[in-house]
Amino acid sequence: MKLLVIGDKCTDVFVYGSVDRICPEAPVPVLKSDKQTDNPGMAGNVYVNINKINKSFFKEKFDTELISNSNQIYKTRYVDEKSNQMLLRVDGHDYSDERFDPSMLNENYDAIVVADYDKGFLSEEDLQLISEVAPYTFIDTKKNFGDWILGYSFIKINEKEWNETSDWEKVDEIKDKCIVTLGSEGARIGDRIIPIVHPVEVRDLSGAGDTFMSAFSLWYLDKVETTDYVEELIDSSIRFANQMASRVVSHQGVTTP
């Protein structure tokens, strides 16, 4: 099955260290850095998660490709390792100078996963086009919804974003395909809440939404052609996504299941 991931990507940088004193020049903690990790972020993290989950759970059934910006956006987080408290995040080059070229869609894709962080790579017109070129389309977007969202198979959104969207005039047209993540309570679609079966201690939420999106898409695509019970499939896909997201929030930094 040919699967495309498309969207803005960045590099997630975590600088870990210890805080033993307050700066004498200003009332801020002094971080003595000990180590640094660099990971693909945003659409890059979705791509990494899909490949990891594909290999671990689906016997590499999916042939995955990434279309994204080549110039790098950086998110650097400074973290006290003992408490796991983030002291500061510094974003560098926080906008993509590169734009999506529709001619990049030169393959026949079975499904497309869109991770649109609204950094400039994808326009609303691009998103409209993408929704029309594959049988199954999944999107997580930071843009305000417009008519271009209506063609997507599923929309992943967090509770805060949903509350800000709920007064959109066409919200009833997407309610039954909007998956609203609820943190420790699981996720909701329509009037159904799918809880997390085995809650874990949360250490870091970074990248959890990317993992959820990746896991939901793969589970759904793996089984959709062989079942007549779509509602049950959606619920089981959310349960699997909850499980995978729970794995990553129990670790420091941006990780994969």
C-alpha positions, 0 to 999 in steps of 0.5 A, a space after each residue: 500500500 502506497 502511503 504519503 506523509 506531507 507537511 512542514 518538518 522541523 528538527 526537535 532539539 533537546 538540551 538536557 542538564 542540571 540546575 543548581 543555582 539562579 543567575 546573579 544577573 537576573 532571576 532565572 535558572 542556570 542550566 549546566 548542559 550535559 547532553 543534546 538530542 536531535 530528532 525529526 519533528 512535525 511531519 518528519 516525526 509523523 514519517 518516523 513514527 509511521 515507519 517504526 509502527 509499520 515495521 513493528 506491527 504491520 510487517 512493513 505493509 506500507 510503502 511510505 514517502 515524505 514530501 516536506 520542506 528541505 530548509 530546516 525549522 528548529 525547536 530547541 528545548 532546554 530541560 532540567 533532567 532531574 525534574 524534567 521541567 522545560 525551562 525555555 523553548 527557542 524556535 529558529 527560522 520558524 517559517 518555511 521559505 519553500 512552498 509545496 509544488 503540486 507536481 510532486 504528487 506524481 504517484 498513485 497514493 492509496 492514502 495520504 497523511 497530512 501534518 500541517 503545522 501552518 509554517 508556510 509549506 502548504 496553502 489552503 488550496 494545496 490542502 484542498 487538492 491533497 484531499 482529492 487525490 487519494 481514497 483515504 486522507 488524514 489531516 492534523 492542521 493548525 489552520 482555521 478550518 474552511 471548506 477545504 477540510 470537508 473532503 478529508 476522511 478523518 481530522 485529528 484535533 486536540 480538545 483546545 483546538 476543537 473548542 475554538 472550532 466548534 462555532 464554525 458554521 459547517 462543524 456539523 458536517 465534520 463532527 463524525 470524522 473529527 477525532 478529538 484527543 483528550 489527553 489522559 481521558 483518551 479521545 472522542 469521535 462524535 458522541 463516543 469517548 474511547 478511553 486509554 486502557 492503561 494510563 501511564 505517568 506522563 513525562 513528556 507530551 512532545 510528539 504524542 499527537 504525531 504518534 497518535 495520528 500515525 498509529 490511527 492511520 495505519 490501523 485503520 488502513 490495514 483493516 478498512 478493506 476487509 471489514 463492514 463494521 466501520 464504526 468498530 474499526 474507527 474505535 479500535 483504531 483510536 484504541 491502538 492510537 491511544 496505546 501508542 501515544 501512551 508509550 511515547 509520553 512516558 519517555 523524555 523528548 520526542 520518541 517513537 513507540 
